């Protein structure tokens, strides 16, 4: 004898399939939003690089310092305020970014923070990495602008112990170069006493100082997100069709049971 179909199982199946449809459609919409975000980033990069190169001065308006714009600045390095940004990998190798301010005007202490390049990490226990010599005198530095130093996710922030914070004042006693995970411009300006421009200059070109200036670029592959969205929507459609099949089967069985009950009642009346 065939096992009678349970209404409880049917309701559970419909509920699970309905939740699955909602989740899959939400994932598809999320991928579409990620696609739009990457389109916006790509548009900003293209717009910034299409602008005419600019010269940074102490009087440059902040609205002109758009991200990805090619710029150049003339000034003197302040190596005593250098900072190493930790956990910056290059081609799978751990290392640092060296950040040093370039003084644009001595009287106003107006400066711009420059990411000078990548250095490999030293072997544990061997102390500080060997920094390249800093050129003296007025230097011309060219590169691309960004609104801030690219951030890294800091595991210590979850535990409440800030093991990689910027010293309160720079330079540090003994002249050691601080190593930090992230470098907010406002905190850095407060520690150094410099009047920083609200931008960061990532130095370009290949110098003779041994540093690598192959800066990472944000992912702008929006087609990949669009493809993922189509896949999620397709899975959602399959789940929706399965929901309709289960619902249709339940309705069919209800009608069959209703017909059987009607026929049984008719037979009972006929016997009377």
N, C-alpha and C positions, 0 to 999 in steps of 0.2 A: 504494500500500500504506500502510495506516495505521501511524503511528509507535507502537511498543509503549510502553506506560506504564512509566515508570521508578519503581522502588521507592524510589530515592533521593529523587526529587522528592516522593513521597507522604510519606515520613518527615519531610522538611524542612517541608512544608506543615502536617503535624500538629503539629510542634514549634512553628512560628511561631504557629499558631492557639492552641495551648495557652498560650504565653507571653502572647498578646494577651488571652486570657480572664482570666489571673491579674492582669495590669496593670489591665484595665478594672474588675474586681471590687474591686481594691485602691483605685482611685480613687473608686469608689462608697462604700466603707467610710470613706475619708478624708473625703468630703463629709458623711457621717452624723456623724462625730466633730465636724466643724466646726459642724454644725447643733446638736449637743448643747452645745458650748461657747457658742454664741450664745444658746441657751435659758437656760443658766446665767447669762450676763451679764445678760440681760433680767430674769430672776428676781431677781438681786442689785439691779438698778436699781429695780425695783418695790418690793422689800422695804425698801431704804434710804429711798426717798421716802415710803413709807407710815408710817415711824416719826415720832414726835412731834419737832418741832424741838428742838434742844438748845442749851444755852449752854456754850461752851468756857471752861474755867477752868484755872488751873495744876494743879488736882487732878482733872481729868476722867480717869476710868479709860480706858486705851487700848482696852479691849473695847467701849466705848460709841461710839468714833469710827469707826463703820462707813461704808463707801463709799456715796456718793450720799445720805447723810442731810443734811437741811437743818440748818444750824447758824448761830450768831452768836457773835461775840467782841467784847469791849470792851477797848480798849487804845490805845497810842500808836504811831504809825508810826516805823520806824527807816530812813529813806530812805538813810542812808549805807551800808546793807547791801543796797541794791537790786541786782538782777541782771536782765539782759535775756536771754531765751531766744530764740535765733535760729531761723530757718527755720520759723516758725509762720505758715502762710498763712491768709488769711480771704477767702472768695469769690474765690479765685484771685490775690489780691494778697499779695506777700511782706511779712513783718513780724516783729514780736517779741511775746512775752508779757512783761509787766513783773511781776516777783516781788519783793515787799517783806515783811519780817517785821513782825508786829504784836506789840509788847511787852505781855504780859498782867500781868507782875509784875516790878517793877524790882529788888527785893531778890534774887530767885532767877534773874533774867534769863530767865524762862520766856516763850517766845514761840511764835507759830504763823506758818508761812509762808503768805502770801496771794498768789494769782495775781490781780493787780488788773485786768488787761485786756490788749487787743491794741492795738499801735501799728503804723502802716505803716513799712516800711523806707525809710530815707533814700536819696537818689540817691548812687551810688557817688562817693566823693571829697568828700562834704559832711560827713563826720565823724559824730558821735553824733546819734541822733534827739533831738528836743526832748521831754523828759519833762514830763508835767503836774506842776503844783505838788502837793506832799504836804500834806494838811491837818494842822494842828498841834492839839495837845491830844488829849483822849480821844475816840476815834472808835468808833462801833458799825458793825461790818462783818458782813454777812449773805451766805450763799452755800451751796454744797454741798461736802461733804467728799470727799476721795479719799485713797487710801493713799500716793500719791507723785505727784511731778510727772510728767505723761505724757511718756514718752521718745520721742526721735527716733532713727532709725538714723543712726549716725555713720560716714561713709565713711573718716574718718581712722583709725578703729580697725582697719581692714584693713591699713593701711600701717605702723602702729606709731608714727605721728607724731601726738601729741595737740595739735592746733592750737587746740582749743576747750575747754581745761580751766579749771576754777575756780582763781583765784589762791589761794595758800596762806593768805593772811590778807586780811581785809576790815575796813575800806574800803581801796581801793587808793591808792597815792600819787598825789596830784593829783586824787583824787575821781572819776576816770573810772568809769563804770558798766560792769562786765565783761559781755561777751557770750559765752554758752556755748550748747552744743547741748542738754545734759542737766544736771540739777541734783539729784544724790542728796542726800537730807536729811542723812545722816551726814557727808558731806564739807562740806556747807554749814554745819552746826553747828560743825564743827571750825574752819572758816575764820573764822566770826563770833564764836565763843565763847558762842553762845546755847544755852540748854537748850530745844530745839525739841520741841513736841508731835509725836508720831508720825503726823501727818496733814497734809494740805494743804487750805486753804480757797480754793475758786474763787469769787471775789466775784461776786455777782449784782446785778441792778438796773441802771438807767441813770443814771449820774451826770453832772455837768456838767464832767468833766475831759477829755472827748473820746475816751476809750478805749472800745473795743468789748468787750462781755462776752457774746458769743455763743459759748459754749464748745463745741468739737466733742464729739459723742457717739459711742460705739462702735457699730459696725454690729451690729444684732440681727435682721437679716432671715434667720432660720433657715429659713423656707419656701424661700428661693432655694437654699440648700444641699441641702435635701431634694429639690427638683426636679432639681438637678444629679445627685444620687445615683441617682435613678430613671433618668435618661438614661444614666449610665455602666453601670448594671446591665442596661439594655435592650441597649446595645451589646455587653456581655459575653454576654448570652443569644444574640444573633445570631452572635457568634463561636463560642459553644459549639455552636450548631446546625450551623454550617459545619464545625466539627471532626467532629461526628458524621456529616455527609454524606460528608466525605472518608474517614473511617474505614470507613463502610458501603460506599463504592465500592471501597476497597482489599480489603475482605473478599470482596466479590462477585467481583472479578477473581481473587483467590486461589482461590476455589472453582471458577471457570471454568477456570483453568489446571490445577487438580488434576483436574477432570473430563476435560479434554482429554488429559491425560497418562494417565489410567486407560483411556480409550477407545483411545489409541494402543497401549498395552501389550496391550489385549485383541485388537486387530487383528493385532499381531505374533504373539501366541500362536495365533490362529486360522490364520495362514498356515503355522505349523509343523505 
